[in-house]
Amino acid sequence: MADPVHILITGGAGQVGLELQAAAWPEAVVLHAPTRAELDLGDAASVRAAFAATPFAAVINSGAHTAVDKAESEVAAAFAANAMGPAVLADATREAGIPLIQVSTDYVFDGSKAGVYVETDPVGPLGVYGASKLAGELAVRAGNPRSVVLRTAWVLSVHRANFLKTMLRLAADRPALRVVGDQHGCPTSARDIAQTLQTIALTMIADPDAPTGVYQFVNAGETSWAGLASEIFALSAATGGPSATVEAIPASEYPTPAKRPSNSRLSTEKLTRDYGIAPRPWQAAVAEIVHELHAERTLP
């Protein structure tokens, strides 16, 4: 019988963390997804105790302060979760000699580029959330050379709160919705992100010389928030679920405390080249989520 392979997942209650726990792992893998009360990333002693108790083979940090607008007024909390926590994990994983995979975001960019962002493009966060996540990236890269930072964007799933579920909830009460149409990006399935993290983690565990550095994963293709909403409603209507007509509006007509990048399109070519991961189209990913919600009868 193979020795157990212990993998620590932080942020287990989030969209990606839940999908990581639901994924099909090799039989020898033992997942550990402690709650925040059980493992406090802001407390180095708590992290050291966890590492002393279990011989982890890798850590996937999918936890974050993801309330983008709240981060503008919760600066300390955002940096504690998104920068200090990853820094503590980087130190602990380096000392243990194991890989760390850190989930990051398109918000590290300012969105001013005309084309698709690649990993080496200049960063320039527009708000506290993006700045704190960038600080986390830098801490991970500086703290553990055996690390991968995986940027993603527009995360959707059947879990927790996200744009897809919000649109369906609103459509249950409103026949028409005004949705931002001048911000473009790549809708991405949390399940697909989890599968990507799984592939990277297992590869890094098996191969000490596996590629490291910054990578990006999103589902293939691009759209606007308004375009995504229209696709969601078309899929929902086909299953007898809620639907609404969509009016595309400029972001200037929907002010928020945090400014969003107008271009969140990310290239995944480096990930495909180094890890052989080729994302499926965003439309297929969104259809899977809508159909799953319908099958669970959790559509509004």
N, C-alpha and C positions, 0 to 999 in steps of 0.2 A: 504494500500500500504506500502510495506516494506521501511524502511529508507534507503537512499543510502549508499552504502559501497564504500568509496573512496580509490583507490589503486594508488600509485605513481609508475610509471615505468620510470627509468632513462636509458639512452641509447636506446631510442625508435627508433632511425634510424638505429640501427644495426640489424644483422640477427635475433637474439633472440628477441630483442625489437619489431621488426615488426611482428614476429609470435605471441608474447604476445598480441599485439593489434588486431590481426586477429582471436584469439582464441574465442571460444564460452564461454562466462562468464554468471553467473547467472544474471537475469534481474536487480537485485538491485545494481550490481557492476558498478561503474563509474570509468573508467580508465583515468589517467592523465599522459600524456607523453610529457612533455615540451621539447622544444629544448634547446640546450646548452646556447643559448642567453637568453632564458626565465628563466632557472634555472642553475646557475653556481655552481657546486659541490665544486669548489675550494674556494668559497666565503661563509663563514659560515652565514653571514648576509642574503644572498640570500636564503639560505636553511631555515633559521629561518622565513623569510617572507613568504615563500611558506607554511610552516607548520602552521603559524598563520592564513593564509587565508583559508586553507582547513583542515577539520578534517580527515586526512588520517587514514585508518585502518591497512595499511601495506605498506611497500616499497619493491619493487623488483629492485635491482641495476644490470642491465645488461649492463651498460655502461663501457667502458674501452678504454685505449690506446692499441690497439691490433696489431699494426704494429711491429711485433717481431724484425725484423732486424733494423728498424728505431730506436727502443727503445735503441739500443746500443749507439747511438749518441745523443738521445733525452732523456737523463736520467731524467732531471727535469720534463719534460712533462709526462713521463711514471709514475713517482712516484706521481705527482700531481693528475693524473686521477685514477690511480690504488691503491693508498694508502691513500692519503690525502682526496680524495672525499669520499671513504668508511668510513674513520674516522669521517668526519663531519656528514654523514648520521647516523652512529652508535650513536653519541651523540644526534642527533635530535630525532631519533626514541626511544631511551631510555627515554629521557625526556617526550616524548609523550606517553610512555607506550605501544608502538606498535611493532610488529615484523619487522625485516629486513632480507631479503633473498638476499645473495650476490653471484653472479656468479664468479667462479674462474676456474682454469685451471690445466691441467696435467703438465704444465711447472714448477710447484713448486717442482717436483721431478727431480732427475738427470738422471733417466732412466737406472741406473746400476743394478737394481733388476732383477733377473732371472724370477720371477713370476709376477703375477698380483698385482698391488698396492692396498692396503687397506688404509683407512683413517688415521690409526695410524702409518703408515710407516714413517721413518725419511724423512724430506724434505731436498732439496739441489739444489736450482735453478742453472741452468747453465749460465743464462744471466740476463740482466736488466729487461726484461719483466717478467720472472718468479719471480725474486726477488721483483719486485713492486707488483705483484699480491699476493705473500705470505705476504707482509707487509699489504696489504689490508685485507687479511684473519685475520691476528692477530689483526688489528685495530677493525674489526667488532666483533670478539669474545670477545675482552677486553671491547669494548664500549657498547655493548648491549647483556645481557645474553639471551634475547629472539631473537636469530638470528640463521639462517642456512646459512652455506657456502656450495654451490653446485659446486663441481669441475666437469668439463666436458672436452672434447677433440675433435679435428678433426671436427669442426663444418661445416655443409653443409646445403645449402638451395637454393631456387630460387632467393634469395635476395643478393645484394651486391657482393663483390668479395670473392671467396672461391676456394678451390682446384678443386672441380667438374666443376665449370664454366670455370676455367682456362684451364683444360684439354680439354674440348669441344672446347674452342676458339682456342687453339693451334692445335688441330686435324683437324680443318677446313683448315689449311694451310700446315700441315706436315703429311706425311704418317707414320712416326715412331717417337717415343719419348723416351728419356732416363729418367727414373724415379727412385728415390731412393728406394731401395728394402731391406735395412737393418735397417729401422726404423719401429717399429710395434706399432699399436694402434687400436683404436675403432672408425671408422667413425660414426658420430652422427648427426642426423637431428635436426636443430634448432627448428623445429615444435615440436619435441618430448621433447626437453629441455623446451620449453615454456609450454607445457602441464604439465610437472613435476613441474615447478615453480608455475604454477597455482594451482595444487593440494596442494603443500606445503603451499602456501600463504593462501588459503581458509581454510585449516586445522588449521593453526596457528591463524587465525582470530577467528574461531569458538571455539577453545580450547586453553585457556591460558596455559595449561600444555602440549601442543603438543611437540613432541621431538625437541630438538635443537642440534646444533653442526655442525660438518663437515660431508658432504655426497658427494657421487659421482654418476654421471649419464652419461652413454654412451650407445649407442645401443649395443646389444648383439653380441658377436663374436669378431674376431680380424683379421687384415690383415696388409699388408705393403702398403706404398704409391703406389708402383708398382702394387700390387694386387688390390688396390682400382681403380687405373687408368684402369686396364684391365676390371674390372667389369663395370665401367662407359661406356667404349667404346663398350662392348658387348650389354649393354642396349640401348645405343644410336644407334648402327647399326641396332638393331631390329626395331627401329622406323623410320629408314631412315635418321638418323642424322649422324653427323661426327664421324669418328672412326680412330684409328691409332694402329699400333703394338707397344708394350711396351717392352723396354729393361731395365731390372732391373740393377741398378748400386749402388755401395756403396756410402754412404753419403760423403765420402772423395773425391769423384769425382764431388761433387756439393757443393762447399764451400759457406757458407753464413756468414754474419757478426755475427749472433747469432747461437750458437750451439744448436741443437735440441736434446731432450732426445731420445735415441734409443729404449726405451721401454716406451710407453705411455698407456699401458693397465691398466684399472681401474676396480676394483671390484664394483659392484652395490648391493651386498648382504645386506648391512646395510640399504640402501634406501628401498629395497623390504621388509625387516623385519619391519621397523618402519613406513613406509608410504604406503606399499602395491603396490608400483610401480614396474612393471616388464617390462624392455625394450624389444622391438621387435628386431629381427635380423637387423644388419646394411644393409644387402643386400636389405631387403624390404624397408628400409628408403631411400636408394639411388635410388631404382627403382621408388619410388614415386616422387622424385625430378626430375629425368630425364624425366619421363612421363609428369610431370607438365610443364616443360620447353618446351617439344615437343608440348603439347596442346596449350601453349601460343605462339607457333611459335617463341620462342626466342632462339632456338638452332641456333648456327652459320650456 
